[in-house]
Amino acid sequence: MDFDTPLAEAWIRAIAAAVEKEHARLTELDSAIGDGDHGSNLRRGFAAALAALDGLHPDGPGAVLTRTGTTLISKVGGASGPLYGKAFRAIGAALPGPTAPAAVAEALSAGLDAVRLLGKAEPGDKTIVDAWTPAVAAFRAAAAGGADLPAAAATAADAAEQGARDTIPLQARKGRASYLGERSTGHQDPGATSTALLFRTLADVTTT
C-alpha cells in the first residue's frame, strides 16, 4: 500500500471526526495548563479543512495535505493553527505523488522539523514534539525493517500515544503552560494528545 490521494483525503476526514469526538477532552486538558481553547480551535480548523477539500481535484496526496495546512493556518487561532498548519504543508510538500512507507516516514519527519522550527521546542519541553518525535522514529524504524504502511502507521500511533502520556510528569518549558512552572506537572499536554490523535487516525485509515 502506498500513501496516495484517496488515503490523504481519508486521513484528513478521520482527523476531523476524531477531533469532533475528542474536542471536549482536549479542551479539558488545555484548561488545566493553557488557554482552554485547544479542542475548540482544532474542531473549527479541521471543519474548515473538510470544507476546503470539497470540490478540490488534487493531483496528488501532497495537494490535499498542503490545502489542509494552509486552511489551518488561516482559520485556527492560538499556537495550534500555525504549528499544525506548517506541519501539514511540510508533509504535503514531501508527498507530491503516491509514496511508499520509507518516503512517508521522511515526510512525517519534515512535518516534525516544521513544528520544531516554528515552536523552538525540543523533546522534554511538554509539547507536540514529545508525541511527534517518537512517532516518527517508530515509523522510520518500522519502514526500514520492511513494514508495510499499516504496520508502520500502527507502530507510530502507539509511540505517539506513549509520548503523550509521558508528558504528564514533565514541567513545561514552552508555550502558555511554561508560565505555570512546577504547577504544569501532573497534566498530560493537550498538543501531544492531539498529535497522538493524528497518528492514530493515520493508522486507522490504512487498515480500513
BELLINFEN-V492681 format. One record per helix or strand of 2 or more residues. SS is the DSSP state (2 for helix, 1 for strand). FROM is the first residue (numbers start at 1). LEN is the number of residues. If there is no record, write none. Layout:
ss,from,len
SS,FROM,LEN
SS,FROM,LEN
This chain:
ss,from,len
2,5,29
2,38,16
2,61,15
2,78,16
2,101,19
2,129,16
2,149,17
2,176,9
2,190,17
